[in-house]
Amino acid sequence: MPLTGTAGPSRTMAVLAALPMLASALLPWVLLRPNRLAPGAWLGLPAGAAGVAAALALLYLLVAFRRPALAWWPATLALVFAPWLLGAETGRALQGQLEFARASAATGFWVFLLGAGVALYGAQRVLPRPRRWLAWLWLLPLAGLLLSGHLNHWSVLVEGHREGPRWAQELAQHLKLTGLALLFALLLGVPLAVWASGHERVARAVLGFANAVQTIPSLALLGLLIAPLSALTRTFPALREVGISGIGVAPALSAMTLYALLPVLRNGVVGLRGVNPGTLDAATGMGMTAGQRFWRVQLPLALPVWLTGIRQAAVMLVGVAAVAALIGAGGLGTYVFKGLQSAATDLILLGAIPATLLAVLIDAGLRGVEQVLGQRLGRVEAAHD
């Protein structure tokens, strides 16, 4: 009988996670090149390392089938083993090479990492809420590997060290674009959602507009905003003095704000309308005014649903901010497009990996806030009942 639901990761998911890890033992883990752009040679794993990779996959399968509640620890072990082995193999590959040589992660590493990630995802679903933090234990040894310099031979980190302050500047710009766009979306979306929750025509209008914006590809929307903003700055030259122009941050923030409106609006309207009418009637019976009823009852009860939309908007904005680099807004997307132009995979990963981790951390942090708030509101409602 398949182990599904609260019993643990399903056997199908466990097999799907273990197969890539087993296959990675037969694949090359390192691409050694004489420089950043030149073609190179694929290097496989030594027999001992390949055996350990296969053993970890089999260990995860054994635990997932027999003791699914403990499947998180072999999955975590596998997720830490992958970067450790990559650091060891890239260091070994670069021995005796010239300074310009690069050792990149090859197919085997990414395939193993995919399997380990799927394994941990399946395993964490069985953990009770108080123990969900166990699924994030891999961050500690990974931070140790980074801080100790074990991964310094990996070509992505080599490029990162060479970029130095410039990379930190682009990361800060990426965070700034994401944060400002989310703030503007909240400033626009929150009052609109409150208004639309009580007026059906307004709701259809604003949600229809936000849905229409979502159908436009991000790159196309960025391009569409260049012409009107350029015309606006020609008409009002004073706008240039405050940094508004047809390219750069202004069209990027405009497009990102428009993209973030839909989840903020939709979840706000759904959350506010979803409050139990009996609860609102009880608040009115207690003598609350309309404003008091909104701030003390309706908004707190709608907040968990609303926060879900804000989380979705924040994660989406991390990705849209990367595309905004094409019109001179900066951010981690600068390295992605720079790498694409020069066929340098390391530069692409220098922008893509931090952006992905940033999205994951934002999602996890806001999801935690949602859960804590939901639990507190649940206790409050139970106390009132």
BATOR-711493 format. One line per 8 residues: for each residue x, y, z of C-alpha. Coordinates in steps of 0.2 Angstrom, whole numbers, plus 5000, padded with zeros to 4 digits. Example, Ala and Ser with C-alpha at 12.3 -4.5 7.8 and 13.67 -1.06 7.14 Angstrom:
5062:4978:5039; 5068:4995:5036
END
This chain:
5000:5000:5000; 5008:5017:4995; 5013:5028:5010; 5005:5044:5006; 4997:5059:5015; 5003:5060:5033; 5011:5043:5033; 5026:5050:5023
5032:5053:5006; 5024:5041:4993; 5034:5027:4987; 5032:5034:4969; 5040:5050:4975; 5054:5041:4984; 5058:5031:4969; 5058:5047:4958
5070:5055:4970; 5082:5041:4971; 5083:5037:4952; 5092:5054:4948; 5104:5052:4962; 5108:5034:4956; 5110:5040:4938; 5122:5054:4944
5135:5042:4949; 5137:5037:4930; 5137:5055:4924; 5151:5069:4924; 5151:5080:4939; 5164:5093:4933; 5168:5102:4917; 5186:5108:4916
5190:5122:4904; 5206:5132:4900; 5196:5148:4903; 5178:5155:4905; 5173:5153:4887; 5183:5139:4879; 5176:5121:4878; 5182:5109:4890
5183:5091:4896; 5170:5082:4906; 5176:5073:4921; 5167:5059:4930; 5168:5054:4948; 5181:5042:4955; 5174:5025:4959; 5173:5028:4978
5164:5045:4976; 5152:5037:4964; 5149:5023:4976; 5145:5035:4990; 5132:5044:4979; 5124:5028:4975; 5124:5022:4993; 5115:5038:4999
5102:5036:4986; 5099:5018:4992; 5099:5023:5010; 5086:5036:5007; 5075:5023:4998; 5077:5011:5012; 5072:5024:5025; 5058:5031:5015
5050:5014:5013; 5053:5007:5030; 5053:5022:5041; 5045:5037:5031; 5044:5048:5046; 5063:5048:5047; 5066:5051:5028; 5071:5069:5031
5088:5065:5037; 5095:5054:5023; 5088:5067:5011; 5097:5081:5021; 5113:5071:5021; 5112:5069:5002; 5108:5088:4999; 5124:5092:5009
5134:5079:5001; 5132:5086:4983; 5140:5103:4986; 5153:5095:4997; 5158:5083:4983; 5157:5097:4970; 5170:5107:4980; 5181:5092:4982
5180:5087:4963; 5183:5105:4957; 5198:5107:4968; 5205:5091:4962; 5202:5095:4944; 5211:5112:4945; 5227:5105:4952; 5241:5109:4941
5230:5120:4929; 5233:5138:4925; 5225:5153:4934; 5212:5155:4920; 5206:5138:4921; 5188:5135:4926; 5180:5120:4934; 5161:5121:4932
5147:5109:4939; 5142:5097:4926; 5126:5086:4923; 5129:5074:4937; 5129:5087:4951; 5113:5095:4945; 5104:5078:4943; 5110:5073:4960
5104:5089:4967; 5087:5088:4959; 5085:5071:4966; 5090:5076:4984; 5079:5091:4983; 5064:5081:4978; 5068:5068:4992; 5068:5082:5005
5052:5090:4998; 5043:5073:5000; 5051:5070:5017; 5047:5087:5025; 5028:5084:5021; 5027:5071:5035; 5035:5082:5048; 5023:5090:5061
5023:5109:5061; 5034:5111:5076; 5048:5100:5068; 5047:5108:5050; 5063:5117:5054; 5072:5101:5052; 5069:5102:5033; 5081:5117:5033
5095:5110:5043; 5105:5108:5027; 5107:5127:5027; 5120:5126:5041; 5132:5114:5034; 5130:5123:5017; 5135:5140:5025; 5150:5131:5033
5156:5124:5016; 5154:5142:5009; 5163:5151:5024; 5177:5138:5025; 5181:5140:5007; 5178:5122:5002; 5168:5128:4987; 5180:5142:4981
5186:5132:4966; 5169:5131:4959; 5169:5142:4944; 5153:5152:4949; 5161:5157:4966; 5177:5161:4956; 5167:5173:4946; 5158:5180:4961
5175:5183:4970; 5181:5193:4954; 5165:5203:4954; 5166:5207:4972; 5158:5223:4977; 5149:5224:4960; 5139:5208:4964; 5134:5215:4981
5128:5231:4973; 5118:5221:4960; 5111:5210:4974; 5106:5226:4984; 5098:5233:4969; 5088:5217:4966; 5082:5218:4984; 5078:5237:4982
5068:5234:4966; 5058:5220:4974; 5054:5229:4990; 5049:5245:4982; 5038:5237:4969; 5030:5227:4983; 5027:5242:4993; 5019:5252:4979
5008:5237:4975; 5002:5237:4993; 4999:5255:4993; 4988:5254:4978; 4981:5236:4981; 4976:5237:4999; 4964:5252:4998; 4957:5245:4981
4954:5228:4988; 4945:5236:5003; 4934:5246:4991; 4931:5232:4979; 4926:5219:4993; 4910:5229:4996; 4907:5234:4978; 4904:5221:4965
4907:5232:4950; 4923:5239:4957; 4929:5222:4960; 4925:5216:4942; 4934:5232:4935; 4950:5231:4946; 4952:5212:4945; 4949:5212:4926
4962:5225:4924; 4975:5216:4935; 4971:5200:4926; 4974:5208:4909; 4991:5214:4915; 4996:5197:4920; 4993:5191:4902; 5006:5203:4895
5024:5195:4895; 5035:5204:4907; 5048:5209:4893; 5034:5216:4882; 5027:5226:4896; 5044:5233:4900; 5045:5238:4882; 5028:5246:4881
5032:5257:4896; 5047:5265:4888; 5038:5276:4875; 5025:5284:4887; 5038:5287:4901; 5050:5295:4888; 5036:5306:4882; 5032:5311:4899
5049:5316:4904; 5050:5326:4887; 5034:5335:4892; 5040:5338:4910; 5059:5339:4911; 5058:5341:4930; 5054:5322:4931; 5072:5318:4925
5079:5327:4940; 5071:5314:4951; 5077:5299:4941; 5062:5296:4930; 5066:5291:4912; 5061:5279:4898; 5073:5266:4903; 5080:5261:4920
5072:5260:4937; 5056:5269:4933; 5048:5258:4919; 5055:5243:4929; 5046:5248:4945; 5030:5252:4935; 5029:5235:4927; 5033:5226:4943
5020:5235:4953; 5007:5231:4940; 5012:5213:4940; 5011:5212:4959; 4993:5220:4960; 4983:5204:4955; 4988:5193:4970; 4987:5207:4982
4970:5212:4975; 4963:5195:4973; 4967:5188:4990; 4962:5204:4998; 4945:5204:4991; 4943:5185:4994; 4949:5187:5012; 4938:5201:5017
4923:5194:5009; 4926:5177:5017; 4924:5183:5035; 4909:5175:5043; 4894:5187:5042; 4889:5180:5059; 4905:5186:5066; 4903:5204:5059
4885:5204:5065; 4891:5199:5083; 4903:5214:5082; 4890:5226:5077; 4879:5219:5091; 4893:5223:5103; 4891:5241:5098; 4906:5243:5086
4906:5256:5073; 4909:5251:5055; 4928:5257:5057; 4930:5247:5073; 4922:5232:5065; 4934:5233:5050; 4950:5235:5060; 4947:5224:5075
4937:5210:5067; 4937:5209:5048; 4955:5214:5044; 4963:5202:5057; 4952:5188:5051; 4956:5191:5032; 4975:5194:5035; 4981:5176:5033
4973:5175:5016; 4979:5192:5011; 4997:5187:5017; 4996:5173:5005; 4993:5184:4991; 5007:5196:4997; 5019:5181:4998; 5015:5176:4980
5018:5194:4974; 5035:5195:4983; 5041:5178:4975; 5035:5183:4958; 5043:5200:4959; 5060:5192:4962; 5059:5184:4945; 5052:5199:4936
5066:5210:4944; 5079:5199:4935; 5071:5203:4918; 5071:5221:4922; 5090:5221:4920; 5087:5221:4901; 5081:5240:4902; 5095:5246:4913
5087:5243:4930; 5101:5233:4937; 5099:5218:4949; 5105:5200:4948; 5098:5199:4930; 5113:5209:4924; 5123:5193:4926; 5110:5182:4918
5110:5192:4902; 5128:5196:4902; 5132:5177:4903; 5119:5174:4889; 5127:5187:4878; 5145:5180:4880; 5139:5161:4882; 5147:5161:4900
5137:5149:4910; 5146:5154:4926; 5139:5172:4925; 5122:5166:4922; 5122:5155:4937; 5130:5170:4947; 5114:5179:4944; 5101:5164:4944
5106:5155:4959; 5106:5169:4971; 5089:5175:4964; 5082:5157:4966; 5088:5156:4984; 5081:5174:4988; 5064:5168:4981; 5064:5152:4992
5069:5162:5008; 5056:5175:5005; 5043:5162:5002; 5048:5152:5017; 5049:5167:5028; 5032:5174:5023; 5024:5157:5024; 5030:5155:5042
5022:5172:5046; 5006:5165:5038; 5006:5150:5049; 5010:5159:5065; 4996:5171:5062; 4984:5158:5057; 4987:5148:5073; 4985:5164:5084
4968:5168:5075; 4963:5150:5076; 4965:5151:5095; 4956:5168:5096; 4941:5161:5087; 4941:5145:5097; 4941:5156:5113; 4926:5166:5106
4916:5150:5102
END
